[in-house]
């Protein structure tokens, strides 16, 4: 049926609202230390039948109609979105690390599939009705479905969580991603078998053996000959086609065709685009700018749309059955975390890393939901079971990030902006010498301390006399340690004329950052000074900051210009430090070698 | 209806093939001096009913099914694609230029609407059957439709053509775009009236007066308060959200909502995203990198998909009626070119620029096709008329670029790579001094000249002794003028150790470009030397070029690293010079001030 005028209106409106809501809640989730993906799914829950549909059913039906062209379009768009997201996830994979870690990954994948599968199968066989099996359905089939559903990891969610935590390119990340790929391949093949047994439609294109064979052939092709051909073609494209459009279109159109191929084979489209992404991303001829354009557009437009659309699919409140939810959750978590954790430990990882692998692999998402949806349509499970699966997917995804952060003792990176405030910002210092400048900035912060102004000035000046804090390059960092301070305070002042701080380069400072530090916790304090110096190392950043007329413009200047790493990684940097655990030293290296 | 497994396969496959074909033919069109958009539409014609459907009907029906979910998805995607393309087109508008040129634009828009409208109305009223009117349809209505259809310009095609020609940001470009916006607004309002008269569906949401009022209100809001609010919000987003994701999602989701609003008002969705793009692009807080990410992804992914989908819609061969095509084409061109050209001349442009405006405004495209499609569905016109409209749109689009190039005497920019060749490339010079280096490069080119090697070496060495051609920074440019040379020849040699060319910086040259010039045409010759020097000015480019192991890698290095301007503009730079006509000096300035 032709798309109608009104449907186009609704399509644009619902996409616009979905994207805006997903991104806003995604940003909020990140501020709360959660992966953005949790906020994005939540946006769908709020806009879907669970909340909007319950309280404003007309608005909900108008925005996200349950049937018709708009529904088809939203579903289709989210399918394309997830395939493109997996392309990006694939491009970020470091094949060399995966190969190096192949055995560990295989072990984790097997342990993480077999143990939850066994647990799920036994439970569902013994008590199918407690899990909301359809009365007429075969217990065998139901048990097989349930066992598979809790055994499949969710590559997209895992990839997103690892990216959000800046762990994707670490060894831990590569083991987990490789394991998730193996796990999902096995899971989807088993699922194809089940689907063949329950499907009410026509026969599957291939029998199980052929599906497995095709899948392995395609994967092998992508990782060998395909990879080589792409590596050879990229310089040619860069030389003879519009730049960077040639490479961009090449990557996207190949990914779409690869997705079509795997969908045709009978496994999901996302495997095709993922494997193609691996092949493209591995080429040293792929320029950072092309990688980044795809990464940014997909991560900030397509991925949020997909994850929000997941939350749209069911009424979580109306079909909520506590006992089923709890049983599913406990079995799924226990099976997966123990299965993967023990397998990881067997490959000689330390316990903290092993459990991190377990929690990372424990994240579920789109896969469970697609699988559950198909089972629902084929009359194998009830709505209650479906809701339990989605809730399990959400909770495991939410647990994943914080658990890994805690296990690996990753904490927020030290940014000096944590200790600034609009009140501590002076866009136009009147001072003509450093004493006056220190006085002005002390006046800005004094009410937030338990000291009085002369005391503060005295401490800072004493430090200043012991050795100049003019760093050169327009920056001065007067600072002092104080006994009664509860937390660090950073005041920022800008002087267009510049103030002489006795810098080694003989130039006056136009950016003066007054740093007041508590007497304890010396490590943190040093980190603040180092972070300020690092932030203003680039001239462009300094100039932009000096031009700022409001505190917001100042923050904008250092956020934008200070970003030296790819943005997705940058998003992670704000959330976790790169320096603590053994696994992350690798991350920092990889990361620097690419940026 | 739920999307089926097989439909997902087809969707990915058809999108992948469509994108690949559109981009390949788009690149070819550019190589032939045509705007890329012509190749993109042609890709759709080849893949659509006209060619693929005629000779391989099963393949065509399988890839691009005429009905069903895949059809809906392809249509919906192309609608979203065109809206996003108009967002980009809007972002590129320089409001200050439009305001400065508002009166000219208004004049051109009016002349360009009224004259073809009158011509079309008279012709269709006098001879409706010659134009393929449905026998039962009202002649009044048919004449009204035909007059409107040939009077509406196609903002997307015009924008793309101007971008392809690197004229978009010129004064000429801004007058044309502003006029096209006015023209289209008027055209769509008239069209809304006609639609109200012929529509077989429910009543329109608003009557004509209300539609006009809403449209003007929305446009005024976007260009004043909306613009101000966006300008205020951008620094906030850059300061407090993930960068650049915050701004990216903000722009796209607002554009989608604005598109929904204008679609709801009753004019097309593209007006909303275009006006919003103008409001966002006008803000000085929008960073170049964000602009570029949106620009690249939309121009190289979404726009080709849309323009290719236009070609998919009809069987051009089967419904071809020469007399109708000719009548439509002549009336459309005469009315538009004369109407716009004379109006432009009245605003004191010179004749060449005036006719360029006429030819630019003469380009039609999506608008005619959408309009024609609606008329077809409502039984107002026959397929033949529809095909004639699409062919008219294609031909006017194809005429537009070359006509402007000829009128403004724009010619291809001088790139030294025009005169290089894989045969003239030596990735590893064995030479240890400049004489040997010159000898090696002369040996590479000598068969392509009518000279012998000693003669060539002698000429080059004589020039070398008259003054060193070591430019410093790794580059040496030995060259000579020769009487019997037909065209310039540039040979490139790389020496990892470097060869002493007596450069001012005392460093050896690792890049040696031997330039042989014909004795005539001194201007061209200087341009080659200047182009080489400019290309290798950046250290990154030099290093990448020196690392190249094949000629293709060498070209890739200078294409990628040498691009200092935004890529869409870069695409244009390769095609036309920026230096000849009066209108283009402005272009070059604008361009530099942005990049």
Boltz contact constraints between the chains, C-beta under 6 A:
constraints:
  - contact:
      token1: [A, 3]
      token2: [B, 75]
      max_distance: 6.0
  - contact:
      token1: [A, 8]
      token2: [B, 79]
      max_distance: 6.0
  - contact:
      token1: [A, 8]
      token2: [B, 263]
      max_distance: 6.0
  - contact:
      token1: [A, 8]
      token2: [B, 269]
      max_distance: 6.0
  - contact:
      token1: [A, 9]
      token2: [B, 260]
      max_distance: 6.0
  - contact:
      token1: [A, 9]
      token2: [B, 263]
      max_distance: 6.0
  - contact:
      token1: [A, 9]
      token2: [B, 264]
      max_distance: 6.0
  - contact:
      token1: [A, 12]
      token2: [B, 256]
      max_distance: 6.0
  - contact:
      token1: [A, 12]
      token2: [B, 259]
      max_distance: 6.0
  - contact:
      token1: [A, 12]
      token2: [B, 260]
      max_distance: 6.0
  - contact:
      token1: [A, 12]
      token2: [B, 269]
      max_distance: 6.0
  - contact:
      token1: [A, 13]
      token2: [B, 260]
      max_distance: 6.0
  - contact:
      token1: [A, 15]
      token2: [B, 256]
      max_distance: 6.0
  - contact:
      token1: [A, 16]
      token2: [B, 253]
      max_distance: 6.0
  - contact:
      token1: [A, 16]
      token2: [B, 256]
      max_distance: 6.0
  - contact:
      token1: [A, 16]
      token2: [B, 257]
      max_distance: 6.0
  - contact:
      token1: [A, 19]
      token2: [B, 253]
      max_distance: 6.0
  - contact:
      token1: [A, 20]
      token2: [B, 253]
      max_distance: 6.0
  - contact:
      token1: [A, 23]
      token2: [B, 249]
      max_distance: 6.0
  - contact:
      token1: [A, 27]
      token2: [B, 241]
      max_distance: 6.0
  - contact:
      token1: [A, 69]
      token2: [B, 72]
      max_distance: 6.0
  - contact:
      token1: [A, 72]
      token2: [B, 69]
      max_distance: 6.0
  - contact:
      token1: [A, 72]
      token2: [B, 72]
      max_distance: 6.0
  - contact:
      token1: [A, 73]
      token2: [B, 76]
      max_distance: 6.0
  - contact:
      token1: [A, 75]
      token2: [B, 3]
      max_distance: 6.0
  - contact:
      token1: [A, 76]
      token2: [B, 73]
      max_distance: 6.0
  - contact:
      token1: [A, 79]
      token2: [B, 8]
      max_distance: 6.0
  - contact:
      token1: [A, 235]
      token2: [B, 552]
      max_distance: 6.0
  - contact:
      token1: [A, 235]
      token2: [B, 553]
      max_distance: 6.0
  - contact:
      token1: [A, 235]
      token2: [B, 556]
      max_distance: 6.0
  - contact:
      token1: [A, 236]
      token2: [B, 552]
      max_distance: 6.0
  - contact:
      token1: [A, 238]
      token2: [B, 556]
      max_distance: 6.0
  - contact:
      token1: [A, 238]
      token2: [B, 559]
      max_distance: 6.0
  - contact:
      token1: [A, 238]
      token2: [B, 560]
      max_distance: 6.0
  - contact:
      token1: [A, 239]
      token2: [B, 552]
      max_distance: 6.0
  - contact:
      token1: [A, 239]
      token2: [B, 555]
      max_distance: 6.0
  - contact:
      token1: [A, 239]
      token2: [B, 556]
      max_distance: 6.0
  - contact:
      token1: [A, 239]
      token2: [B, 559]
      max_distance: 6.0
  - contact:
      token1: [A, 241]
      token2: [B, 27]
      max_distance: 6.0
  - contact:
      token1: [A, 242]
      token2: [B, 571]
      max_distance: 6.0
  - contact:
      token1: [A, 243]
      token2: [B, 559]
      max_distance: 6.0
  - contact:
      token1: [A, 243]
      token2: [B, 560]
      max_distance: 6.0
  - contact:
      token1: [A, 243]
      token2: [B, 563]
      max_distance: 6.0
  - contact:
      token1: [A, 244]
      token2: [B, 567]
      max_distance: 6.0
  - contact:
      token1: [A, 245]
      token2: [B, 300]
      max_distance: 6.0
  - contact:
      token1: [A, 248]
      token2: [B, 300]
      max_distance: 6.0
  - contact:
      token1: [A, 249]
      token2: [B, 23]
      max_distance: 6.0
  - contact:
      token1: [A, 249]
      token2: [B, 300]
      max_distance: 6.0
  - contact:
      token1: [A, 252]
      token2: [B, 301]
      max_distance: 6.0
  - contact:
      token1: [A, 253]
      token2: [B, 16]
      max_distance: 6.0
  - contact:
      token1: [A, 253]
      token2: [B, 19]
      max_distance: 6.0
  - contact:
      token1: [A, 253]
      token2: [B, 20]
      max_distance: 6.0
  - contact:
      token1: [A, 256]
      token2: [B, 12]
      max_distance: 6.0
  - contact:
      token1: [A, 256]
      token2: [B, 15]
      max_distance: 6.0
  - contact:
      token1: [A, 256]
      token2: [B, 16]
      max_distance: 6.0
  - contact:
      token1: [A, 257]
      token2: [B, 16]
      max_distance: 6.0
  - contact:
      token1: [A, 259]
      token2: [B, 12]
      max_distance: 6.0
  - contact:
      token1: [A, 260]
      token2: [B, 9]
      max_distance: 6.0
  - contact:
      token1: [A, 260]
      token2: [B, 12]
      max_distance: 6.0
  - contact:
      token1: [A, 260]
      token2: [B, 13]
      max_distance: 6.0
  - contact:
      token1: [A, 263]
      token2: [B, 8]
      max_distance: 6.0
  - contact:
      token1: [A, 263]
      token2: [B, 9]
      max_distance: 6.0
  - contact:
      token1: [A, 264]
      token2: [B, 9]
      max_distance: 6.0
  - contact:
      token1: [A, 269]
      token2: [B, 8]
      max_distance: 6.0
  - contact:
      token1: [A, 269]
      token2: [B, 12]
      max_distance: 6.0
  - contact:
      token1: [A, 287]
      token2: [B, 560]
      max_distance: 6.0
  - contact:
      token1: [A, 293]
      token2: [B, 293]
      max_distance: 6.0
  - contact:
      token1: [A, 293]
      token2: [B, 296]
      max_distance: 6.0
  - contact:
      token1: [A, 296]
      token2: [B, 293]
      max_distance: 6.0
  - contact:
      token1: [A, 297]
      token2: [B, 297]
      max_distance: 6.0
  - contact:
      token1: [A, 300]
      token2: [B, 245]
      max_distance: 6.0
  - contact:
      token1: [A, 300]
      token2: [B, 248]
      max_distance: 6.0
  - contact:
      token1: [A, 300]
      token2: [B, 249]
      max_distance: 6.0
  - contact:
      token1: [A, 301]
      token2: [B, 252]
      max_distance: 6.0
  - contact:
      token1: [A, 552]
      token2: [B, 235]
      max_distance: 6.0
  - contact:
      token1: [A, 552]
      token2: [B, 236]
      max_distance: 6.0
  - contact:
      token1: [A, 552]
      token2: [B, 239]
      max_distance: 6.0
  - contact:
      token1: [A, 553]
      token2: [B, 235]
      max_distance: 6.0
  - contact:
      token1: [A, 555]
      token2: [B, 239]
      max_distance: 6.0
  - contact:
      token1: [A, 556]
      token2: [B, 235]
      max_distance: 6.0
  - contact:
      token1: [A, 556]
      token2: [B, 238]
      max_distance: 6.0
  - contact:
      token1: [A, 556]
      token2: [B, 239]
      max_distance: 6.0
  - contact:
      token1: [A, 559]
      token2: [B, 238]
      max_distance: 6.0
  - contact:
      token1: [A, 559]
      token2: [B, 239]
      max_distance: 6.0
  - contact:
      token1: [A, 559]
      token2: [B, 243]
      max_distance: 6.0
  - contact:
      token1: [A, 560]
      token2: [B, 238]
      max_distance: 6.0
  - contact:
      token1: [A, 560]
      token2: [B, 243]
      max_distance: 6.0
  - contact:
      token1: [A, 560]
      token2: [B, 287]
      max_distance: 6.0
  - contact:
      token1: [A, 563]
      token2: [B, 243]
      max_distance: 6.0
  - contact:
      token1: [A, 567]
      token2: [B, 244]
      max_distance: 6.0
  - contact:
      token1: [A, 571]
      token2: [B, 242]
      max_distance: 6.0
